[in-house]
Amino acid sequence: MNHLSNRPKSSFFKVFLISCLSITFVFAQTGKVKGLLNEAEKLHDANDFFGTMAKLKEAEKLNKDNPEILWKIARAYFDFADQNPENIDVQKKNLYPGFEYAKRCVELAPNMAGGHQYYAILIGRIGEIEGTKQKIQNSYPLKEHTMKAIELDPKNDGNYHVMGRWHFALADLSWAERKIASLIYAKPPAASFDEAAKFFQKAHDLKPDDVRHLLWLGKTYIKLDQNDLAKKALENALKIKAESGSDKAIQTEARELLKKL
């Protein structure tokens, strides 16, 4: 009788032990993912993009539905593409898979700013490589997701830069491109160089040492025929230490623009 009465108690302890082990395993996995994300961020800050991606892919194997992992992989793909913006093969190899990660992040975590930010960035860059019609079509979700990212993370300079680029690109459409836009939509998106300058200035205020903001601020002032302000922005861009291949390319462009002013 005593032996039989101990069975339920024994079963309870087995279930309890398994539960404890499962919880311990989950906490261990969570801790490992957090550690990998921290390592990836340090590598990203050091512009080690291959190292960043390796750590993120390792984290993805442990938790493929983690939204933070997803948007940071999207960012990593963008970083690869951004190092060689003139190479279409490199762009396609990285932009399309990067966009799928950003899209999945937005679906799983609609209030995560990083997902919206890279959804917008990647769909915008995809529009650029696919031609005028796609660029205009993609401009609508680009604005929608960037403004959502700004709402969720108002201190992120990158989101304001994207909106500056949005205004610049649409304000800079040629007559032929505007005709294409009118065929796609009854009213093409409203944009202006004045608004572009405001967004680039806001981005610069938030992160003064980012050469991208100053280059595009200078380019916008050129469009507005404000050459003194353009010259100042471009000269300041050259004073910043280049941290990556992308920074060096931006400064090369800034030098070329200064020669024409």
N, C-alpha and C positions, 0 to 999 in steps of 0.2 A: 504493500500500500504506500509506504514511504517513497519507494522507488518511482512509482507511478505519479505520485503527487509532486515529485521534483521535476517532471518533464516540462510542464508549462513554465516553471521558473527558469529552467535551463534554456528553453527556446527564447524566452524574453531576453536573457543575457546575450544570446547569440545575435539576436536582432539589434540589441543595443550596441554590441561591439562592432557589428557591420556598419551601423549608422555612424558611430564615432569615427571609424576608419574612412568612411565616405566623406564626412565633413572635413576631416584632416586632409584628405586628398584634394578636395575642392579648394581649401584655403592655400594649400601648397601650390596648386596650379595658378590660382589667382595671384599669389605672391610672385611666382615666376614670370607671369605675364607682365605684371607691374614693373619688375626688374628689367625685363627686355625692352619695355616701352621707355623706361628711363635711359637705358643705354642707347637706344635708337635716337632719342632726342639729343643726347650729347653728341653723337656722331653727326646728326643733322646740323647742329649748331657749328660743328667743325667743317661743314661742307664735305663730309665723307658720305656721299650719296649711296655708294655701293654697300658700305658697311651698314648704313641706315636700313636699306632694303633687306639685307640679310637678317638683321635683328627682327624686323617687322614680320618677315615671312616665317621666322621661327616662332614668333608669338602667335601668328595666325594658325599654325598647326595645333596650338593649345586651345585656341578659342576663335573659331572662324567667324563667329557672329558678334564679336566685340566691336562696337561702332568706332571706338577710338582707333583701334587697329586699322579698320577699313579706311577711314579718312586719311590716316597718316600714310597708308600704302598709296592711296590716290595722290597725295602730295609728293611721295617719293617718285612715282612715275612722272609727274609734272616736272620735278627737278631734273630728271634725266633728259626730258624733252627740252627743257629751258637752257641746257648747256650747249645745244646745237640747233637753234631755232630755224636755220636755213636748210637743214637736211630733212626733207619730207619723209624719207624712210624712217629716220629716228623719231620724228614726230608721230607718225602712224603707229609705230611699234610701242610707243609709250602712252599716247593720249587716249587711245581707245580702251585699253585695259584699265587705265587710271580712272576714266569716266565710269566704268562699270562698278568699280569699288566705291566711288563717291555716291553713285546712284543707290547702291545697296545700303550704304550708311544712312542716307536720307530716308529710305524706306523703313529701316529698323529703328532709327532714332531721329524723328523729325525736328527735334529741338536741339540738335547738336550743331553748333555753328560751323565746325570744321567740315562737316559733310556738305552743307550748303555752299560754303566758300569754294571748295574744290569741284563741286558739281558745276558751279558757275564758271570758274576758271577754265576747266577742261572743255566744257561745251562751247565756250567762247573760242578757245584755240582750235577746236575741231571745225568750227564754222569758218575760221580763217583759212584753213588748208583745203576746205571743200568748195570754196568759191563764194561769190557774192550772194546768191540766193540762200544758201545754207547759213551764211554769216548773219543775214538779216532775220531768217527764221529763228536762229539760235539766240538772237539778241533779246527776245522776250523772256525765255526761261533764265537767261543769264542775269538780267536785271532783277527778276523775281527772287532768285536764290541769293543774289548778292545783298539785296536789301533785307532779306530774312537773316542773313549772316550778320549784317550790321546791327539789326535789332537784338540778336542774341549775344553779340560780342562787339559792342561799340568802341572798344579800345584797340581793335585789331586794324593796323594800318593797311594791311593787304586788301581788305574789303573795299576801302575807300579808293585805293589805287585801281581796283577792277572797275569800279563805277566811273572813275576818271577815264579809263580806257574805253569804256562803253560809250560815254558821251563823245569822246574824241573820234572814235571810229565812225559813229553814225553822223556826226557833224561833218566829217570829212568825205562822205559819200559823193561820188561824181554824179553828174546829171544822168548818165546812163544807169548807174547803180540805183539812183532814186526812182527811175522809171521801173526798174525791176521790183523795187520795194513796193511801189504803188500797185503793181500787178499781183503781188503776194498778199498785201494788206490794203484795205481801203485808205488807211492812214498810217504811214510808216512811223516808227517810234520817234518821238520828239527828243532832240538832243542839241547841245550847244557847246562851243569851246569855252564859253564863260563858266558853265557848270563843270566842265572837265577840269578847268583850272582850280575851282573851289575844292573838288575832290582830291586832286593831286596835292594841293596845299595842306589839306587836312591830313592826308597820309604822311606828308613830310613832317608836319608838326608832331605827329605821334611817333615817328621813327626818323629822326633827322639824318642818321648815318646810312640810310638806304639810297643807293645811287639811282635806282629805278625812278623814285618819286621826283627827283630833281631833273633827270633827263626828260621825263614826260611833261613836267611843269614847263621846262624850257621849250619843248616842242609846241606846247599849247600856246605859250606866249608868242611864239613865232607866227602861229596861225592868227593870233589876235593883233598882229603888227605892233607888239610891245617888245621891241628888240632889246631895250635896256634891261628889262626884267628877264628876258630870255637869256641874255648873256650872263647875268648874275647867277641864274639857276644852273646853267651849264658849267660855269667856272667852279661853282661850289661842288658840283658832281665830281669834278676832277680832283678835288682836294681830299676826297674820301678814299681810304685805302681799299683797293679791290680785294675781295675775299674769295672770289670764285671766277671761273671762266666766263660766266654770265656777266659779272661785274666788269670784267675787262672789256668785253664786247660793248657794253653800255657806254663805258668811258671812251672807247674808240669812236662810237657814234657821236658822243658829245663833242669830241675834238673836231670831227668833220663838220658838224653844225656850226661850231664857233668860227671856223674858217670862212663860212659863208655870210656871217653877220657883219 
